[in-house]
Amino acid sequence: KATVSVLNWDIHVGTTRGSMRGAVPRSLRGVFVGSGGDGLNEPSGTVTKAILGLVEAKRAAEGVVLGAGGPPIVAYIGTATYDRAGPKTRQTGQLADAGCRVEQVFLVEELFTSAQRPDAAEATGVASDAYLRDLLLTRADVVVVSGGNTLYATDTWKRRGVDALLRAAMERGAVLAGGSAGAIWIFEGGHSDSGDPTSFLRHELTPLPASSEGRRAFPPFTPTDAARKAWAYLRVPGLAFLPGLCCPHFDRVQSNGVLRAEDFEEMLRSRFSGERGVGIDHWAALVVAGEGRYSVLRIPDKTGSQLPPLLHPGSDDRARFSPGADGRPGVWLLDVDDGAARLTVPPDEGDLDDLVRECRGSLVEDNRIAALRAVNVGFL
């Protein structure tokens, strides 16, 4: 069985290094999962219960009687999957079934200005500034951000000013949730599959009825089998509510055939070594409960990359990384110092200031970002 030694990592349990106090907002509450479509739709409802638990805890702290205060309002932002209806159902269905009122925030202008769209939209146009302010600044108890193309989503938010509204929602105590891209955006940056051509806008577009004459038609886009396998992960910018570089699906191999954990280590080693990496397995989540506290959530009866600690004579217990994902789900920290990578299993709960730290050097944009933007939306 392959272990961490294959990847040249030094693994230690329950310790962190290089943390910087005061690096995290005390108001941050949220559940950030390794996978969005799977994690928020998993039959046990573990993630949904964690989200609603944070809502109830906030209401209780504000003196709202349990069960009072009306049904929680969920703002669903599906920009990363181009506002498609299917991902919304998959990632908010359990919340709706639990009695929440889900409102979708439409931000993808191409839904309403083109002769194609991903699937039937529930709106006739993108969300107005007034609606965004009302929902995110006053009404939403929960903000769910979908998985998908992180780069397209964060670019769109910054263009519309939604990044500032999301920060304001966080500061007033709204619970933030999501998986994959829905976890990356919280951090300064992320190890992203936004270069996967099957996540491009044109790949998701489908023809509208003939009655849509006069709208713009985009050229067809069908990735070849070679293109579906040849793409590379890249570092995409987030909104920097937390410092660090996030890698979701840490234990998974995607269609390019590359283990994300291994590529994440190489990314930090070769290009972004000043940042601390936070890896979240597909079936794990980082829960932030406010006041700077975190915990690790493991979805029951699911596998992940953390094998049980093994006792070696004369040494401490050590966790073992399993590229085959036949251990338990978990969260990992990855630091690169002087070219040496160190993978750490943090405590299952603790202070966020001990989990994340500021970048030790200058943050640089991945030099492949501009080309990727051109490929995804440059045809517009």
HUWOMO-V107581 format. One record per backbone hydrogen bond with DSSP energy under -0.5 kcal/mol. NH is the residue of the N-H (numbers start at 0). CO is the residue of the C=O. If there is no record, write none. Layout:
# HUWOMO-V107581
NH|CO, NH|CO
This chain:
# HUWOMO-V107581
5|2, 6|3, 7|4, 8|3, 9|340, 10|8, 11|342, 12|316, 13|344, 19|355, 22|19, 24|240, 27|24, 28|173, 29|287, 30|175, 31|285, 32|30, 32|177, 33|280, 33|283, 34|281, 39|35, 40|37, 41|37, 41|38, 44|41, 48|44, 49|45, 50|46, 51|47, 52|48, 53|49, 54|50, 55|51, 56|52, 57|53, 58|54, 59|55, 60|56, 61|57, 62|59, 63|58, 67|64, 73|71, 73|100, 74|72, 74|141, 75|73, 75|102, 76|74, 76|143, 77|75, 77|104, 80|77, 81|78, 82|77, 83|80, 87|83, 88|84, 89|85, 90|86, 91|87, 92|88, 95|91, 96|92, 97|93, 98|95, 99|94, 100|71, 101|99, 102|73, 104|75, 105|103, 106|104, 108|106, 110|107, 111|108, 112|108, 113|109, 114|215, 116|205, 126|105, 131|127, 132|128, 133|129, 134|130, 135|131, 136|132, 137|133, 138|133, 139|134, 140|72, 141|72, 142|174, 143|74, 144|142, 144|176, 145|76, 148|79, 149|147, 152|148, 153|149, 154|150, 155|151, 156|152, 157|153, 158|154, 159|155, 160|156, 161|156, 162|156, 164|160, 165|161, 166|162, 167|163, 168|164, 169|165, 170|166, 171|167, 172|169, 173|168, 174|140, 175|28, 176|142, 177|30, 178|144, 179|32, 181|178, 182|179, 183|179, 184|180, 185|182, 186|183, 187|241, 187|243, 188|243, 189|235, 190|245, 191|189, 191|233, 195|192, 196|194, 198|195, 199|196, 203|199, 203|200, 204|200, 205|116, 207|114, 211|208, 212|209, 214|211, 215|112, 227|223, 228|224, 228|225, 229|225, 230|226, 233|191, 235|189, 235|233, 237|187, 238|184, 239|186, 240|185, 241|185, 244|275, 245|188, 245|243, 246|277, 249|279, 251|248, 253|257, 256|253, 259|251, 260|249, 262|258, 263|259, 264|260, 265|261, 266|262, 267|263, 268|264, 269|265, 270|266, 271|266, 274|271, 276|333, 277|244, 278|276, 278|331, 279|246, 280|278, 280|329, 283|280, 284|296, 285|31, 286|284, 286|294, 287|29, 287|285, 288|286, 288|292, 289|27, 289|292, 290|25, 292|289, 293|349, 294|286, 295|347, 296|284, 296|294, 298|282, 301|298, 303|326, 305|327, 306|304, 306|319, 309|317, 311|309, 314|311, 317|309, 319|306, 321|304, 322|320, 324|321, 326|303, 327|305, 328|301, 331|278, 332|343, 333|276, 334|341, 335|272, 336|334, 336|339, 339|336, 340|7, 340|338, 341|334, 342|9, 343|332, 343|341, 344|11, 345|343, 349|293, 351|291, 353|350, 354|350, 354|351, 355|351, 359|273, 365|234, 368|365, 371|367, 372|368, 373|369, 374|370, 375|371, 376|372, 377|372, 377|373, 379|376
